[in-house]
Amino acid sequence: MNPIASLLIATIAVVSAAEAADVSRLGGDLTPLGAIAAGNADGSIPAWNGGLTAPPPGLAADARRADPFASETPLFTITAADADHYADLLPDGQKEMLKVYPNYKIPVYPSHRTCGYAKAVYDGTKRNAEIAKLTPNGNGLLGGTIGIPFPFATSGIEMFWNHRMRPRGGFKFRRNFAVAAVSRTGDYKLIKVRDEGIIHLMGPGLKAPGDVEDISALNNVWITYMATTTSPARLAGQITLVYDNINDDVGPRQAWQYNPGTRRVLRAPDLAFDAPGNNSDGLGTVDQFDIMNGSPERYTFKHLGDREAIIPYNTYRAGNVTYKELLTGQHVNQDVMRYERHRVHVVEATLREGARHIYSRRVFFQDEDSWAFAAATLYDGRDAIWRYQEAPVVSAYQVPYCGSAFELSYDLQSGRYLAAVMTNEEKPADWNAEDVDPEDFTPDALRSLGMR
């Protein structure tokens, strides 16, 4: 045999064996999604023991997510006076919050690794570890379905895709939530929204789980998503429909909007990147929803390393109080918030040369257990901190999956903030909404839906 060919075969064999060994670590020294299963040296971060995948004993199995840690009290509280002592554990945006708002504080509780998922998610993640890959420019996902695409991610772009494509519950969902743009003095008006969607990547499927066998058959759409504003009356009936894409090289995100005043459905090609977010009152961009969503094409992503950090986690209480109790001037009521020590991946997104966006740089703290971006610091064109985002991680143990209790975007230059996707006083979400009809997710169907 040709010696070069022999060397090549041997190299392939070694690589394949290494890959097989890596995959076998999932569910061993690594969690099924690729996080370090062990706790840290001093025990402040516990070992992962499967997470919460059912209501804790004595708690009802409802979507309000009753607090399994209601009896706990803070271990300590960080204020501006001692912020320097904890500087290595905090996002820069949060350190700025402590400087700007004298009454801002960070109550730190015992850490609990509550994220857990269904077996299908774990099986899919193990399969993805062997077949998922990115396009050469990183702007598209090739291969992979349900689960985390890259459980052994080492690059910033892989970590972004893990956040973007992480499991979201079931194949179909429906929920109701509220949005509020809050003034410095605590004034706000609630906007109510009903959204629903079909997560084709969870099947995979177009109309039902498993009706296609490969990501390439999903018509470049990983989720079809529709949001309808239900109140106040002046905004009610507005509908946004999105087909979010898998691969930018195949085609961009597609979006349409229905205006009840004109009863017209129009394409919305600008519903991406730094366009003003729906119902955000100028306090957020379209791609700030879910901390960051959509195409990564305008940024270069870099993994800055892994570290321990204090991030919003298990904030069940804050997700169950009334809006009046939660929404206060300058920032939410920190007395009902909860922060814990967890390991995070730190990911930096820097605006590409020649690309346009109002944020020149974004730094994300990514939870190791869920791969969700739990916090983000956003910089303006001068590289000064402009906004700080939080998406507290909670386990929807009745599903099970790990998501955010709500989303916050603090504008440190105006003193206002946006609180979004709040479900505190809304009808419980349905993460297995079998009656969600794929036929409703078409531009032609929007007008009739708006007139119902």
N, C-alpha and C positions, 0 to 999 in steps of 0.2 A: 504494500500500500504506500502511496505517496506520503512521505513524512510530514508534509505540511497538512495534508488531509487528516492524518492520524492525530496530529496536534490539535486540529480544529475539533475533531470528534471528542477528544479527551477534554478539551476546554468546555464544550457544550455539555458533556456529561457532568463535569464539576459544577457548572452553573446550575444545571437542572437539579442536581442533588442539593445544592445550597438553597434553591428556591423551595424545594420540597420540605427541607428542614425548617425554613422560615414559616411556611404555611402551618406546619405542625405545632408551632408555638402558639397559634391562636387558640385560646381556650386553655392554655397552659400557663407559662410565665407571663404571657400577654393575655389581655381580655379578648373575647371573640371579635372585637372591633379594632384591636391593635394597641390598646393602652397598656402601660405597665400595671400588672395585676397587683404587685406588692405595694405595701404602704411605704411611707418615707421613714428615714432613720429615727426620728424622734416621736413617731406615732401620730403626729398632728394630721397627717393624711392617712386614712386607714387603707387596708387592702380591699380590693374589689371582691365582693362575695356573691355576685349575681345581680345586684341592684334590686330595686323594687319592681316586681312584675305582677303584683296583685295588691289589692288594698291591704294595708297593715291590719292586724287583728283588732277588731272593735270599730273599724272605720268603714263607712258605707262605700260601696263601689259606684260612686257617682262621678261625673265629669268635673265637679267643683274641686276635686283634688284636696280632700280634707288633709290637714297638716299632721303628718305623723310625728313631728318634732315640736308640737305646740308647747310642751312643758319645759323646753330648754330655754336658758337665758344666755346672753352674750358672754363669751370668755373675756372679751375686752372690747373697747370702742376706740376707734382711731379718730382723732380730731386734728385740727390744724396745729395744735400745740405739740403733738408728738408724731406728726406725719413723717418727719425726716427719719425716725427710727424704723419705719416700715416702708421706706421709699423703694426698696428693691422688690417689694411684693405688690406694688400698685401700678396700674397703667398711668402713663403721664397725664392723660385727660382727667383722671380721678384726682391726681395730686393737684391739678389746676383747680378742680372743683373745691378742694379744701382751702386753697388760697383765696378764691374769689368769693365764696359764701361762708361767712364766719360761723353760721350755725350748722353747716354741713358736717355730718359724721358718718362713720362706717362701723356699724355693729358687727362684730365677728363672732360667729357661733362655731360649735364643734362641726367638723367636716363629716359628711356622709356621702358615699359614692352610690347614689341611688339609680343611676342610669342602667336600664335593662331593656331588652328587646325580645321579640319572638324568635324561635329557632330558625324560621325561614330567613330572617335577617342575618343571623350568624352564618348559616349555610351559604347564603348568597355572598357574604363578605369573603369567606374562604375561597369561593369560586372566583370572585373578582380579583383576589390577590394573584391569581394565575393568568387571568385573561384580560383584565382592564389595562388600557394604555391611553395616552393622550396623543393628539395630533402633533406633528413636529413643532408647531408654533404654540402649543398649549391651549389653543382656543376651542378645542373640541374633545369630547370623550369618545373613545373607540372601545367597544366591548364593555362588559359589566352591566349588571341589572340591579336587582334589589340588594341593599346593603351599602357598605362603604366601598367606594371604588378602590382606594389605595390604603389598606390598613397598615402598610409599612412605609407610608409617605415620608420622604426626607426633604423634598423640595417645597418651596412656598406655593408653587402653582398646583401641585398635587394636594396640598392641604386646603387650598381654596376650593378645589373640586370636591373634596370630602365634605366641606361645609355645605356647598351648594346642593350636592346630591344625597345628603344624609337622609335616612329614613324619616318619614313624617307621619307615621300612624298607619292607616289602612290604604286600600286602593282608591277609595272614594271618601270624601269628607264634606261636611257642611258645618259652619259655625257662625255665630254672631259676635261682633266685637264693637268696641267704642274707640274713638279717637278724640284727643283734646289737645289744642294748642294753648298752653298755659302762660299767662302773663307773669311779669315780675311780682305782681301783687296777689297772684293766685286766681285771677279771673279766667274763666274758660266757658266754652259752649261745646257740649258733646255732639259728635257726629256718629251716627250708628250705621254699621255696615253688615251685610250678610255676604259671606263668601263661600264658595264651594269649588271643588276641583276633582280632577281625576289624575292620579299620579301614575302615569303609564309605566314608569320605571319600576314600580312596586310589583308589577305583574310578572314579566312585562305584559302589556296589553294595550289595545286601542279601545275596545269596548268592554272587555272582561279580562280578568287575570289569566294569563297564559294563552291568549288567542294569537299571540305571535311568540316566536322562540328566541329572537335575538334583538339586541338594541338597534341594529341596522334596519329593522322592520317597523320602527316606531315613527317613521316619517319625520325624523329630526325633531320630535316633540317629546319632552320628558314629562311635562305637566300641562294640562289645559286647566285654566284658572279663570273664574268669573267672580267679580265683586260688584254688589249692588248697594248703593247708598239708600238707606231706608228712612233716615231722618237727619236733620229737620226737613220740614216740608219743602223749603226752597231748593233743597238739593236732592230730595227723594226721587228715585227712579233712574238716576244716572247709573249706567252699567259699563264696566270695563271687562273686556274679554282678552285673554292672553294665551297664546301658544308659545311656551318658553322652549327655546331650542337646546339641542345637545351639542351641535357642532357649527361654529360660525362659518367654517369653510363651505358648508352645505347651504346655509342660509341663516339670516338673523331672526331674532324674536319677531313674532307677528302679533299685532294688537289692534283692537277695534274699540270704539266707544259709542254708546247710545246716549243721545241727549233727549230727555223727555220733552223739552220745550219745542224742539224742531221735529221730533220723532224721526230723526235721521241717524243712521249708523255710518260712521266714518272711520276709515283707517287711521291708526294712531302710530305712525312710524317712529315718532319721537318719544314714545313711552319707554324710555330706557336711559341708562347712564345718569347725567346730572339734570335731566328735565325735572321740574318741580313735582314732588310726590303728590298723589291724589289726597285731598283732604289734609294736607300738611301745613297750610297757611305759610308756605315759604320756609319752613323749618327743617325740611328734609328733601332729599332727591329721590327719584324713582329707585335708584339702586341702593338706597339705604334701607329699604324694606328687608327684613330678615338680616339686619346689620349690613350685609352686602349680597346682592343678587345679580343675576344676568351675566352677560359676557365679561370675561376678564381682559378683553383685547386692548383696553386703553392703559393698562398698568403692567408693570414688571413686578412679579412677586418673588419675595426672598424670605427664606426661613432664617430668622435671627437667633434661633436656638430655643431650647426648652428650659422651663424654670418653674418654680413654685410661685403662686400668686394668690392674692385675695380677690375673688370674683363673686358676683351675685349668684347665689345657688340655693336651691330648695326654699325659694321665697313663697311658700304656700300662703302664708298669712297676708302678704301684700297683694296676692291675687284674689283674696276673698273679702277684703274690707270694701266699704262703699267707695265710690269715686270721690265723694266729698272728703272722706278721711285720707285717701291716697294722694290726691292732687292738691298740693300746697304751693305757695309762692316760691319761686326760684328753683325748686327741686321737689321731687316727691317726698312724702313724709318718711324720713329715714328711720323713724321709730318702728315702722312696720316692715322695713327691709331686712334682709338677711344676707350676710356674706360669709364665705367659707374659704379655707385654704385648699387649693387644688393644684395639680400640675397642668401647665398650659404649654402649647406651642405658640411662639410669638412669630407672627407673619407680618411682613411689611409689604405694602403695595405702593409703588412709586410711579407717578404718571410718566408715560413714555414720551420721549422727545417728539414733538409735533402733534401729540394727542391733546384733546381739549377736555377739561373737567374742572369743576370749581374746587375740587380737593386735589392738592398736589401730592399728598401722601396720606396713607391710612395705615395704622398699626393695630393689628388685631390680637387679642388674647383668646386662644382657641382651647376650649375644654378638651382634655385628652380622652375622656370617656365617651362623649357624644360627637366629637369633632365639630361642635357648634361654636361659632364666634360668640363669646359671652360679653365681650367689651371691645370697644374700638375708639381710638383717638384719631381725629380727622384734622388735617392741616390745610391752611389756605395757601394762596400763591406765594406768600412771603415765608412759608414754612413756619407760621405761627399756629398754635393750637386754636382751632375754631370751634369744633364741636366734639362732644364726648357721648358715646353711645353705650347703652347697656341692654342686654337681653338675658334676664335672669334664667338660669337653667333649672327646670323642674321635671320630675318624672310624672308622666301621665300613666300611672301604674296600672290603670284599668284597661289600657290598650294592648300591650304596653309600648311606650316609646318615650324619648326624652325631647322636650321642646322648651319654648320660652314662656314664662308667665305673662309677659307683655314686652313691649319695646320702648325704650326711652332714648331721646336725642336731645341733649342739652346744648344750647347755643350760648357759649361763654362770652360772646361779644355783644349779644343783645339782652342777655339775662332771661330769655324765654326758653321754654322747652316743649317738646312734642311727646305726648304719651300715646302710644298706638297699640292696637291689637289687645286691648283690655277686655277681658271677659267677665270681670268681677260680678256685674249685675245682669249678665245676659243669660239667655237660655243655654244650657250645657251643650258643648260641641258634640257632634256625632262624627267619630273618626271611622265609622264603618257604615256610611250612608248609602245603602244599596240602591235607594230610589233616585240617586243622582243620575240624570239621563244624559248620556253622551250626545244625543241629538240636540240638546239645548246649547251646546258649546259650539255654535256656528254663527257667523255674522248674520245669516239670514234669520236665525232664531231670535236675535237680540231685540228686534223691534217688537215682536209679538210678546216676548217676556216683559218688556218695558210697559206694555199696555195692559197687562193683566191686573 
